[in-house]
Amino acid sequence: MNTRRIALLATLAVLAALFFSLDVSRFLTLDFFKSQQAAIESWRAGHPALAALAFFAAYVAVTGLSLPGAAVMTLAGGAVFGLGWGLLLVSFASSIGATLAFLVSRYLLRDVVQAKFGDRLQALNAGIRKEGGFYLFTLRLVPVFPFFVINLAMGLTPLPTRTFYWVSQLGMLAGTLAYVNAGTQLAGIDSLAGILSPALIASFALLGVFPLLARKLVDIVRARKAYEGWKRPVRFDRNLIVIGGGSAGLVTSYIAAAVKARVTLVEKHKLGGDCLNTGCVPSKALIRSAKFLSHMGRSAEFGICSARAEFDFGEVMERVQRVIRSVEPHDSAERYTGLGVEVVEGTAKLVSPWEVEITRTGGGTERLTTRSVVIATGARPFVPPIPGIEDVGYLTSDTVWNLRTLPRRLVVLGGGPIGCELTQAFARFGAEVTQVEMLPRLMMREDPEVSELVMRRFEAEGIRVLVGHQAKAFVVESGERILVAEHEGAELRIPFDAVLVAVGRAANLKGYGLEELGIPSGRTIETNAFLQTRYPNIYAAGDVAGPFQFTHTAAHQAWYAAVNALFAPFRTFKADYSVIPWATFVEPEVARVGLNEQEAKERGIPYEATVYGIDDLDRAIADGEAHGFVKVLTVPGKDRILGVTIVGEHAGDLIAEYVLAMKQGIGLNRILGTIHIYPTLAEANKYAAGAWKKAHAPQRLLAWVARFHAWRRRDPGTPRGTARPAGETA
Ligand SMILES: Cc1cc2nc3c(=O)[nH]c(=O)nc-3n(C[C@H](O)[C@H](O)[C@H](O)COP(=O)(O)OP(=O)(O)OC[C@H]3O[C@@H](n4cnc5c(N)ncnc54)[C@H](O)[C@@H]3O)c2cc1C
């Protein structure tokens, strides 16, 4: 706490001490006021302006310092100044005083509270940012919540001061009016409790609930407005139509069929979407072959003096296709039809909030009515408008799988997960790969040392990594294709045979009725926490909805979209993004769940970092993979996990234990207390927990335990100093 804060705290403490030691509160009782009422009124008659000013200042001071007595002062305001002036003075004085208390609490405590509990307050903070005014209004109207507590508590939240002020003034008005009015008949009042009858309290409570009801009403009106002009069918052909048969669409329709809904899944290209056909599956199959080659190259490390691999890149790519075909049955029309889903090959288009037009791939168009729709149309590679890009031709994650000849010189644009995975794979097949990234490092979402490890490995494998390089143009000179890049003001020319663009993925938002229905979208379709679009019966899930672009998050959202679409308004769930893991399948593999250090710092969340180096792990040493680390972020002084980053062999598998721990609220102590098989890579998780435990060992207690053991050995020779708790003298 800085000196200004300490000074303010000291001043407040002195004022409070004076208030109580001088027993000022005796002047703020009903009895005292009644006994002095005549004298006060006659003084006020002689000095009306001064009386109003003095009353106003005293009221602001009492409420600003959160001292008791505001209720009696409000009555006094009515008694001395009458209903009109009393209400005016009290209304402004109480709002200003409350705002001062709010500001004091904010200045003194908010940073401390947010720093200590910020991660747990995330949901509350988000709620206050969005609807703080509503909440405050409710609290102000329901007189059971003490106002001084509300002032101080609200000061700890992100509620803007201006909102606090005007909502307080408005919200307290009804209560103020009741008290000031009661004050005008002060003679008849014997106690504060008698002022508000149960009926009056109930009416205020109803008023308090009003904003929440109003919000619901606004939602209903908004939905009705969205549906305005559309004719709702009397009957529906389907309970649910799912547009897009990728990860999100498949899981959505599977769940719908499992709960016996009549569901139609429409896919215009290939079931399985990106993940099966152009994403996770082919990339991991390619990476596997590349890894095999990398192991051949490292044969001497494993005691094999020479190993030579002859391969045909075309055959490697054929294997990729064979892997896709092997996985394909999991996502096939036959399987889903068997599960109870009607699978239609065709292009779907929303023609009304309850109607989908399907143009079948084999020909023919039909319109189906449906109670709900889930949009799961996915995303596609984003191609930046770099001058000349269309002239040189480029590969993306959609088209790269058609290659059967390895490009000699490959430029990969993009240092994100997809760019990194494909860069390393192609380099391992022998392509000369130059990876170009505009940002200062690869995999910018991860902590700097993660990027550093990956980049060092890439460079050791012969990849030319150019970070901080912006692609400016593509040109063809003397038949040679060249990327012109800029780095710190200087121009660099990179000749290449093929360029792979992997700079991000753009949601598919066009061509299927979003514009016509006026469904808002930015980078992705706009949805609420229930994954509903502007039309409450139309949902979105997967890459097209964001904020994540993974198969497992698409499947996760699919559950919420399906259940909400089928059971709203009876039962609905907000999509839960509290524990989201992911991995990038480069070597060394990188996996993460929850916060990393850079995010914790950005969000001002305090943490302790515990790092266990996998270079020390027996199994990793035996496997020749002794590199990387497990980094666990915990709440300071506690074993509660805030996030984990693992870099190393099979990091994506290892992280599962921490994902479970975070989801189920299991701390490091319990991970440490769990048996892990020896020798496995999974032991790294336990050793990371052990490293945390060691750092938190109770040193004083251990010193006493050492003394106890020395005593049990009856060991007079034990140097006493070694067993003495730190700080104790002999
Ligand atoms: C190279 C690469 C590697 C990846 N690796 C991983 C990984 O290792 N792990 C991971 O979790 N994620 C990975 N991903 C991401 C993952 O593939 C996506 O997050 C996932 O496929 C998203 O699923 P989705 O259902 O939202 O969309 P998609 O899989 O794109 O499915 C959308 C489907 O909708 C169909 N469609 C669109 N419009 C219409 C219409 N009007 N009518 C009918 N059908 C329509 C499309 O044809 C498509 O099949 C990778 C992606 C790429 C490109």
The ligand as a Gaussian input file, in Angstrom:
#p B3LYP/6-31G(d) Opt

LIG

0 1
 C       -4.202000     -28.117000     -40.668000
 C       -5.127000     -28.122000     -39.492000
 C       -4.793000     -28.842000     -38.373000
 C       -5.639000     -28.861000     -37.281000
 N       -5.287000     -29.579000     -36.185000
 C       -6.101000     -29.613000     -35.120000
 C       -5.761000     -30.393000     -34.000000
 O       -4.731000     -31.046000     -33.969000
 N       -6.622000     -30.407000     -32.958000
 C       -7.773000     -29.683000     -32.955000
 O       -8.505000     -29.725000     -31.981000
 N       -8.117000     -28.910000     -34.018000
 C       -7.307000     -28.873000     -35.083000
 N       -7.672000     -28.135000     -36.175000
 C       -8.909000     -27.332000     -36.109000
 C      -10.131000     -28.187000     -36.394000
 O       -9.987000     -28.845000     -37.619000
 C      -11.373000     -27.320000     -36.398000
 O      -11.435000     -26.569000     -35.227000
 C      -12.632000     -28.147000     -36.507000
 O      -12.612000     -28.900000     -37.680000
 C      -13.865000     -27.242000     -36.489000
 O      -15.013000     -28.015000     -36.705000
 P      -16.360000     -27.320000     -37.202000
 O      -17.404000     -28.378000     -37.153000
 O      -16.602000     -26.071000     -36.501000
 O      -16.073000     -26.911000     -38.701000
 P      -15.669000     -27.775000     -39.978000
 O      -14.926000     -28.983000     -39.613000
 O      -15.019000     -26.810000     -40.899000
 O      -17.062000     -28.234000     -40.581000
 C      -17.916000     -27.345000     -41.218000
 C      -18.671000     -28.097000     -42.273000
 O      -19.765000     -27.319000     -42.714000
 C      -19.967000     -27.572000     -44.074000
 N      -20.791000     -26.474000     -44.612000
 C      -20.474000     -25.156000     -44.645000
 N      -21.503000     -24.459000     -45.151000
 C      -22.481000     -25.341000     -45.431000
 C      -23.779000     -25.230000     -45.973000
 N      -24.300000     -24.057000     -46.319000
 N      -24.526000     -26.337000     -46.119000
 C      -24.035000     -27.549000     -45.771000
 N      -22.813000     -27.711000     -45.283000
 C      -22.039000     -26.628000     -45.095000
 C      -18.545000     -27.629000     -44.629000
 O      -18.507000     -28.312000     -45.842000
 C      -17.835000     -28.375000     -43.505000
 O      -17.769000     -29.746000     -43.758000
 C       -6.846000     -28.120000     -37.305000
 C       -7.200000     -27.390000     -38.435000
 C       -6.350000     -27.393000     -39.528000
 C       -6.742000     -26.617000     -40.739000

